[in-house]
Amino acid sequence: MSKKVTMQHIADSLGVSKFVVSKALSGKEGVSDATKARVMETAAQLGYFNQKNGYLKAPLPTKSEVSDPQRNSVLVLMPNIRFQTKTSAYWGRILEGISEKLDHEGVGMVIVAEQSVEHFMQLLNPKALMGIIGVGEVAAPLLLEAHRLGLPIVLIDHEDELIPADTLFADNFESMHRLTRHLIGTGHRELVFVGDARYSRSFYDRYLGFNRAMEEAGIVEPAAGSSAAHYLPVQGFEKEHFIDSITRWAAEKMDNGKMPAALVCANDQIALAALTVLQRLNCAVPDDVSVTGFDHIEDTDRTSPRITTVRVPKHALGRRAVELLQRRVHEREAPAEKVLLACELLYRESSGLGKQR
């Protein structure tokens, strides 16, 4: 029989006191958000939350509480992490979908951009809420505090093993797999995935879709993963963040005569940066190098050439999240769902026919 994991085991693993672990797991003040995150990550790794009594889950409201007319609002968690804001060309459209659907249903919306767990509870009136929708990455300590409210949770483009929640994603793997197969089918062999696969779950799934298509075409060895020749892990959040690193990389490739046939970018912000860099270096797109993006933000419609990309149904993600939450409110014991929404590939002028190198 396996040994029970205790708070003392977690404390010993981290080199902190049991008192600190207890406060972190109970959501009490006096422990920094960074420490709470470390405690929960370690607790999950050790299996603390998998034990029968390792974590007291907050009870969901009863049916009578759910039907209480005072519960007429949905809490939307959208902390300003990685430019997740209402003005974002990506996240803002998802928020619009949530807002439109809630307005149609006659339900109010409370947006919380606060990242601090200590301030979180001071902002809320839990008795007025019917549920919670998380948009993008939400830190585990904040999600745990949200879960303690005892309300159903739906997460968009994010998941957390500690939080029982329905999740909603674009079909990132299949969409990137199809896009990469298209490039290979039009003659491109030297392709580079541009973006950090560790950045988010969506980026990781897009990288896997790219790599699977490369394996199927015999460009990379199965199970070996993409080598440095096919992977450029640039980091940042917006177009301007990627310019310098892509410029250094592209200039070196051009000097060595080893410029790839296509840059398969993890999102449109990276693709916009790549297009800008290539044009500054007098590298013709798509005649010399094809460029593709992912997400279909409005800026890709205004570039010359227009960027081949994947249209993520952003408004639909928001609307579907509301529908999932409404279902969860009334069917609390139903199995958790992970929903993938299909995307549309937009083949445009930034990707052409591949050339023999």
C-alpha positions in Angstrom: 0.0 0.0 0.0 1.4 3.4 -1.0 2.3 5.8 1.7 0.0 8.8 2.2 1.3 12.1 1.0 1.0 14.7 3.8 1.5 18.4 4.1 4.8 17.7 5.8 6.0 15.8 2.7 5.2 18.8 0.6 7.0 21.1 3.1 10.1 18.9 3.1 10.2 18.8 -0.6 10.1 22.6 -0.9 12.2 23.4 2.2 9.4 25.4 3.8 7.4 24.9 7.0 4.2 22.9 7.2 2.5 26.1 8.3 3.3 27.7 4.9 2.0 24.7 3.0 -1.2 24.7 5.1 -1.8 28.4 4.4 -1.1 28.0 0.7 -3.5 25.0 0.3 -6.2 26.6 2.3 -6.1 29.9 0.4 -5.3 32.0 3.4 -3.4 35.3 3.3 0.3 35.7 4.3 1.8 33.5 1.5 2.9 35.0 -1.8 1.3 34.0 -5.0 4.7 32.5 -6.2 4.9 30.4 -3.1 1.3 29.2 -3.4 2.0 28.2 -7.0 5.1 26.2 -6.0 3.2 24.5 -3.2 0.4 23.4 -5.5 2.7 22.3 -8.3 4.7 20.2 -5.8 1.5 18.8 -4.2 0.2 17.8 -7.6 3.5 16.1 -8.5 3.6 14.1 -5.2 0.0 13.0 -5.7 -1.5 14.9 -2.8 -4.6 15.9 -4.6 -5.3 12.4 -5.9 -5.9 11.1 -2.3 -9.4 10.6 -1.1 -9.1 13.3 1.6 -6.1 15.2 0.2 -8.2 18.1 -1.0 -11.6 19.2 0.2 -13.5 20.2 -2.9 -15.9 23.0 -2.5 -19.5 21.9 -2.9 -21.5 23.2 -5.9 -24.6 25.3 -5.1 -27.8 23.3 -4.7 -30.5 23.4 -7.3 -32.5 25.9 -5.3 -29.4 28.1 -5.0 -28.8 27.8 -8.7 -32.3 29.0 -9.5 -32.0 31.9 -7.1 -32.8 35.0 -9.3 -30.0 36.8 -7.4 -27.5 34.5 -9.2 -27.7 36.5 -12.5 -24.1 37.1 -13.4 -21.1 35.1 -14.7 -17.6 35.8 -13.5 -15.1 36.1 -16.3 -11.5 35.6 -15.3 -9.2 37.4 -17.8 -6.0 38.3 -15.9 -3.6 40.4 -17.9 -1.1 37.7 -18.6 0.6 37.6 -22.0 -1.5 40.5 -23.2 -4.8 38.8 -22.5 -6.9 42.0 -22.5 -10.2 43.2 -23.9 -8.3 45.1 -26.6 -6.4 42.1 -27.8 -7.1 41.1 -31.5 -7.5 37.5 -30.3 -8.7 37.4 -26.7 -10.9 40.4 -27.2 -12.9 38.6 -29.9 -13.4 35.6 -27.5 -14.7 38.0 -24.8 -17.1 39.6 -27.3 -18.5 36.1 -28.0 -19.0 35.5 -24.3 -20.6 39.0 -23.8 -23.0 38.6 -26.8 -24.2 35.2 -25.6 -24.7 36.3 -22.0 -26.5 39.4 -23.2 -28.8 37.2 -25.3 -29.5 35.1 -22.3 -30.2 38.1 -20.1 -27.2 37.3 -17.8 -24.7 39.8 -16.5 -20.9 39.6 -16.7 -18.3 40.6 -14.2 -14.8 40.7 -15.6 -11.8 40.3 -13.2 -8.4 41.2 -14.5 -6.8 41.0 -11.1 -4.0 38.6 -10.7 -3.5 38.7 -7.0 -5.1 36.0 -5.0 -5.2 38.1 -1.9 -7.3 40.8 -3.7 -9.5 38.3 -5.6 -12.1 37.5 -2.9 -12.5 41.2 -2.0 -13.8 41.9 -5.5 -16.7 39.4 -5.5 -20.1 38.7 -4.2 -20.3 34.9 -4.7 -24.0 34.8 -4.1 -24.6 36.8 -7.2 -22.7 34.4 -9.5 -23.9 31.4 -11.4 -20.5 30.3 -12.6 -17.0 31.2 -13.8 -15.4 31.3 -17.3 -11.6 31.6 -17.5 -10.2 33.2 -20.7 -6.7 32.2 -21.6 -4.0 31.4 -19.0 -5.2 31.8 -15.4 -2.6 31.1 -12.6 -3.3 28.0 -10.6 -3.6 29.9 -7.2 -6.3 32.1 -8.7 -8.1 29.2 -10.2 -8.0 27.4 -6.9 -9.5 30.4 -5.1 -12.2 30.5 -7.8 -12.9 26.8 -7.3 -13.3 27.3 -3.6 -16.4 29.5 -4.3 -18.1 26.2 -5.2 -19.2 27.4 -8.6 -18.9 25.5 -11.9 -15.9 26.5 -14.1 -15.3 26.5 -17.9 -11.8 27.3 -19.2 -11.1 28.6 -22.7 -7.7 27.7 -24.2 -6.4 26.5 -20.9 -6.6 23.6 -18.5 -5.3 22.8 -15.0 -5.0 19.4 -13.5 -6.0 20.7 -10.1 -9.2 22.2 -11.2 -12.3 20.1 -12.2 -13.6 22.1 -15.2 -15.0 21.8 -18.7 -12.4 23.0 -21.2 -12.7 24.5 -24.7 -10.0 24.7 -27.4 -9.6 25.3 -31.1 -8.6 22.1 -32.8 -4.9 23.3 -32.9 -3.3 19.9 -33.7 -5.5 19.0 -36.7 -5.5 22.5 -38.1 -1.7 22.8 -38.0 -1.3 19.3 -39.4 -3.5 20.1 -42.4 -1.7 23.4 -43.0 1.7 21.8 -42.9 0.5 19.0 -45.2 -0.7 21.6 -47.6 2.7 23.3 -47.7 4.5 20.0 -48.2 2.0 19.0 -50.9 2.7 22.3 -52.8 6.4 21.4 -52.9 7.9 22.8 -49.7 10.3 20.5 -47.9 12.5 22.8 -45.8 10.0 24.1 -43.3 10.6 25.8 -39.9 8.1 26.0 -37.0 8.5 29.5 -35.5 7.3 29.8 -31.9 8.0 28.4 -28.5 6.2 25.0 -28.1 6.4 25.5 -24.3 4.5 28.9 -24.4 1.0 27.4 -24.1 -1.0 24.3 -24.6 -2.2 25.6 -27.9 1.3 26.3 -29.1 2.4 22.8 -28.1 -0.5 21.2 -29.9 0.3 23.2 -33.0 3.9 22.2 -32.8 2.8 18.5 -32.5 0.6 18.9 -35.6 3.5 20.4 -37.6 5.8 17.7 -36.5 3.4 14.9 -37.3 3.0 16.1 -40.9 6.8 16.4 -41.2 7.2 12.8 -39.9 4.5 11.5 -42.3 6.4 13.2 -45.2 9.7 11.6 -44.2 11.3 15.0 -43.6 12.0 14.2 -39.9 12.5 10.9 -38.2 9.4 9.5 -36.4 9.4 10.1 -32.6 12.7 12.1 -32.9 11.0 15.5 -32.9 12.0 18.5 -35.0 15.7 19.3 -35.0 17.1 22.8 -34.7 16.9 23.0 -38.5 13.1 22.8 -38.3 12.4 24.7 -35.1 12.9 28.4 -34.1 11.6 28.9 -30.5 11.1 32.7 -30.5 9.6 34.2 -27.4 7.2 37.1 -26.7 3.6 38.2 -26.9 3.2 40.7 -29.7 4.7 41.3 -33.1 7.4 43.7 -31.9 8.7 41.2 -29.4 9.8 38.8 -32.2 11.4 41.2 -34.6 15.0 41.1 -33.2 15.3 37.4 -32.8 13.8 36.6 -36.2 16.1 39.3 -37.8 19.2 37.7 -36.3 18.2 34.2 -37.4 17.1 35.2 -40.9 20.2 37.3 -41.6 22.4 34.4 -40.6 20.4 31.9 -42.8 20.6 34.3 -45.8 24.4 34.8 -45.3 24.9 31.0 -45.3 22.5 30.4 -48.2 20.3 28.2 -46.0 17.1 30.1 -45.9 14.1 27.6 -45.5 11.3 27.4 -48.0 8.6 28.2 -45.5 8.1 29.7 -42.0 5.2 28.0 -40.3 4.4 30.4 -37.4 2.7 29.4 -34.2 0.4 32.5 -34.4 -0.3 35.5 -36.5 1.7 37.9 -34.3 4.8 35.9 -35.1 3.9 35.6 -38.8 3.5 39.4 -39.0 6.9 39.8 -37.5 8.4 37.3 -39.9 6.9 39.0 -42.9 8.2 42.4 -41.7 11.7 41.0 -41.2 11.8 39.2 -44.6 10.7 42.3 -46.4 13.3 44.5 -44.7 15.9 42.0 -45.8 14.7 42.1 -49.4 13.6 38.5 -49.2 10.5 38.1 -51.4 7.4 36.5 -49.9 6.3 34.0 -51.2 8.7 33.8 -54.1 11.7 33.2 -51.8 10.0 32.1 -48.6 6.4 31.3 -47.8 5.0 32.5 -44.4 1.9 31.2 -42.6 0.3 32.2 -39.4 -2.5 30.9 -37.1 -5.6 32.6 -35.4 -6.7 35.0 -38.2 -6.4 38.3 -36.5 -7.5 41.3 -38.5 -4.0 42.6 -39.3 -3.4 39.6 -41.5 -6.1 40.9 -43.9 -4.2 44.1 -44.4 -0.6 42.9 -45.2 0.8 42.7 -48.6 0.9 39.9 -49.4 -2.0 38.8 -47.2 -0.9 36.0 -44.8 -2.1 32.5 -45.2 -3.5 31.5 -41.8 -5.9 29.4 -39.8 -9.2 31.1 -38.8 -9.9 30.2 -35.2 -13.6 30.7 -34.4 -13.0 33.2 -31.6 -16.6 34.4 -31.2 -17.8 30.8 -31.3 -15.3 29.9 -28.5 -16.9 32.5 -26.3 -20.5 31.6 -27.1 -19.8 27.9 -26.7 -18.2 28.5 -23.3 -21.4 30.1 -22.1 -23.4 27.1 -23.3 -21.0 24.7 -21.5 -21.4 26.6 -18.3 -25.2 26.6 -18.6 -25.1 22.9 -19.0 -22.8 22.4 -16.1 -25.0 24.5 -13.8 -27.9 22.2 -14.4 -26.0 18.9 -14.9 -23.5 19.0 -12.2 -22.7 15.3 -12.1 -22.2 14.9 -15.9 -18.7 13.9 -17.1 -16.3 16.9 -17.7 -16.0 17.8 -21.3 -13.0 18.9 -23.4 -14.5 20.5 -26.5 -12.5 21.1 -29.7 -13.9 23.6 -32.3 -12.9 23.1 -35.9 -10.9 25.8 -37.7 -10.8 27.0 -41.3 -7.7 27.2 -43.3 -7.3 30.4 -45.3 -4.9 29.9 -48.2 -3.7 33.3 -49.3 -0.9 35.1 -51.1 2.0 34.7 -48.5 2.3 31.0 -49.3 3.3 29.9 -52.8 4.7 26.8 -54.6 7.8 25.3 -53.1 11.1 25.4 -55.0 13.8 22.9 -55.3 16.8 23.8 -53.1 
